[in-house]
């Protein structure tokens, strides 16, 4: 009877792939075998470890690493959302509701406009201008109408397929960059705005560069249309000129907060914009109450008097639905925070339920606290009490942030703008330090020492008392 030969050290080295991990393991095994008096067990262990798959070794290593970690409590892993937490989620502005109340007539007009433009045999371009005060549901209505139309197309309703492109003027660094955004949405290629303008002119004028199967109608939604306003108004002219081309198949829906935008445009642009308009009026308190109640349907978190109180407050000031939702959400956050602090302080849940009549709801006092925080916040009061120059500086800063698309900027980028080629003799051109010194002094200083080309006076810190020093 022949015995099985014991594998030698050379055989072990040839059976293992030459990887860094296996080489390090072999070196450690050699040191162990040389230090031990019984090398056979070490060799056996080495064979078992080397024959183990790499995925198994990683699993064992991960299990060993997570042995001493703390486990998440069961009550935290299986936490059930309360009505107050669900109410906060439903009152978010980013949450798109299933139905949009109080705007049925406007949605029907938008849907009829889109279907009429798409189902046309020639599919000639059309334009629809939507205007109204902020927070009246203009963008939400258009998005809901386009979503319903998409559901109909997916369900097999005899409706011509189309392409929907949404652009917000606030997200465009400059008005000219809208050309490359539109071209990238239609073709998927990214080019410069001049090249994009040339390609879009060819696409909408004679349909060149587009396959016949891709020649479907395009619905272009431009939100914040008034931000595309330039000195020569060339951007708005090109956009509203494309639907007039016979092969464009372009339907434009423009949204703006200014009602007299067409009166500010040149006659050649306002004529191409057309006369089809849709006005969104401010919400009444009954409509605001219905909007809030529809979002909180099925949730026992608010008192009816609290919803009515918030609706009346907002309707008396602006009729902005976003402000009403923000106030209600802040009130829900206040109540939810109070409940969680009461639980952490050691009070039992039964005592909390008994003290608030079974469940704590958002009341009128919480709405009043939320209104005070929203309208009486320190930064709001600071902006209201700022001087005219300070407000001009804040507006210039916000404009620079919108142009750059960044979340921060510097003082030099705000004040250092390209100079005009033609200087007007009726204006005084001063250096940027004059604005800063006027803000620090809280008065309008003389401009003689800050004219262009002169050495400005010493810039004094507003945090140092010069007379005392």
Order of alpha helices (4+ residues) and beta strands (2+ residues): alpha-alpha-alpha-alpha-alpha-alpha-alpha-beta-alpha-beta-alpha-alpha-beta-alpha-beta-alpha-alpha-beta-alpha-alpha-alpha-alpha-alpha-alpha-alpha-alpha-alpha
